[in-house]
Amino acid sequence: MSRVIASIPVVRTGSLSRGTALLFAVACGVAVGNVYLPQPLLGLMAADPRVAAGGGGLIATSAQLGYAVGIVFLVPLGDLAGPRRLVTTLLSATAACMAAGAVAPTAPLLALATLLAGVFAVVPQILLPLASHLAHPRQAGRVVAMLVTGLMGGIFGSRLLGSLIAQLAGWRAAYATAAVLVAITAVLLRPALTARPIGSPMPYPRLLAGLPGLFRRQPVLRQACLLQLCVFLAFSATWTVLALYLTGPRFGWSTGAAGLFGAAGLAAALLTPVAGRRIDRHGPVAVTAAALLISGAAVVILTGAGTTVAGLAVGVLALTAGMQSGQVCHQNRIFADRPDARSRVNTLCMASAFVGGSVGSAAGTAVYAAHGWLGVCVLDAIAVTVALVAFLPVVRREGGHAE
């Protein structure tokens, strides 16, 4: 392992090698995977006699709610603390929480461990502003897209790997495996991180107190927050319910087979670098409009053809591609708008996204129980429509040209 660590390039201010960017991308995936790992395990958790009825949905919601809390209270530290110490500490805490979840004797303790793991798993939202700061301005879109690709790979890779491990050895083994992977990542990533902060020194209370004012003063940030919230709500509702839908009476798949649907998400993740190149060439407004239209088309497909495996696969692939392409656009817009406060604007944007994700997980589960798959599609349609309507004035004003 020492030979591997020695080969990792050290990050220096003003430069970001491709190898370091790739390592950042892998770390993003490993960290965020802990937030989404519970989703494909809901069926097995519900069958565990020590997990009360309904505990699985609570656990999935807790993970995303914890992530939102971590974004608000921990990500702003990216403008204040040295990345090496901050990121290593967060990864170590995430590993400890996932290990605790693997041995949790009751649903409330499992939910607490999962909640705390979500709080500490915000490493991607610290690495993204750091990478944007270190990258050449003309390559910022591609660099951010690379890290978002890693992040999305972690979201769906965790579903795929976690469901297969759970099918073979139980859901607790999936939690334990995640803990080991995060611990290894902490060791490998540490030498590649700079020890010095990238933002302006500021007391932590003042850093947090300034967030509402930052939100009020930045119209680009406010819009990015709304779009992220809406589209991520639809994305989270769909993926949270998907495992229940596939293992239910309509399809009757096993947990392991349902987890293979994560391959559709991984395929969509491969499209993210395309969005990054288009942003560098054409600007984020035109790409954002395209991403929202793709998300809308995905909802139509899920509604009309969601009773077939092919329809589900195409629909979730399109919804995922639209969501993650939009995320790259929003982050490029807000980082360029406030380069002196990248971590703080990212805090507000991604907190909005994961509040939407938490609402989507909870609402999606409730709507599915009451109205089935069609009800979830209606929920998705409402969320995406709000985002499209909110973005129309920007398209008219900018004409789809680069900002």
Stockholm file with secondary structure:
# STOCKHOLM 1.0

chainA/1-403         MSRVIASIPVVRTGSLSRGTALLFAVACGVAVGNVYLPQPLLGLMAADPRVAAGGGGLIATSAQLGYAVGIVFLVPLGDLAGPRRLVTTLLSATAACMAAGAVAPTAPLLALATLLAGVFAVVPQILLPLASHLAHPRQAGRVVAMLVTGLMGGIFGSRLLGSLIAQLAGWRAAYATAAVLVAITAVLLRPALTARPIGSPMPYPRLLAGLPGLFRRQPVLRQACLLQLCVFLAFSATWTVLALYLTGPRFGWSTGAAGLFGAAGLAAALLTPVAGRRIDRHGPVAVTAAALLISGAAVVILTGAGTTVAGLAVGVLALTAGMQSGQVCHQNRIFADRPDARSRVNTLCMASAFVGGSVGSAAGTAVYAAHGWLGVCVLDAIAVTVALVAFLPVVRREGGHAE
#=GR chainA/1-403 SS CHHHHHTSCCCCTTCCCHHHHHHHHHHHHHHHHHHHTTGGGHHHHHHSTTSCTTHHHHHHHHHHHHHHHHHHHTGGGGGTSCHHHHHHHHHHHHHHHHHHHHTCCSHHHHHHHHHHHHHHCCHHHHHHHHHHHHSCGGGHHHHHHHHHHHHHHHHHHHHHHHHHHHHHHCHHHHHHHHHHHHHHHHHHHGGGSCSSCSSCCCCHHHHHHTHHHHHHHCHHHHHHHHHHHHHHHHHHHHHHHHHHHHHSTTTCCCHHHHHTTHHHHHHHHTTHHHHHHHHHHHCHHHHHHHHHHHHHHHHHHHHHHTTSHHHHHHHHHHHHHHHHHHHHHHHHHHHHHCGGGHHHHHHHHHHHHHHHHHHHHHHHHHHHHHHHHHHHHHHHHHHHHHHHHHHHHHHHHHTTCCC
#=GC SS_cons         CHHHHHTSCCCCTTCCCHHHHHHHHHHHHHHHHHHHTTGGGHHHHHHSTTSCTTHHHHHHHHHHHHHHHHHHHTGGGGGTSCHHHHHHHHHHHHHHHHHHHHTCCSHHHHHHHHHHHHHHCCHHHHHHHHHHHHSCGGGHHHHHHHHHHHHHHHHHHHHHHHHHHHHHHCHHHHHHHHHHHHHHHHHHHGGGSCSSCSSCCCCHHHHHHTHHHHHHHCHHHHHHHHHHHHHHHHHHHHHHHHHHHHHSTTTCCCHHHHHTTHHHHHHHHTTHHHHHHHHHHHCHHHHHHHHHHHHHHHHHHHHHHTTSHHHHHHHHHHHHHHHHHHHHHHHHHHHHHCGGGHHHHHHHHHHHHHHHHHHHHHHHHHHHHHHHHHHHHHHHHHHHHHHHHHHHHHHHHHTTCCC
//
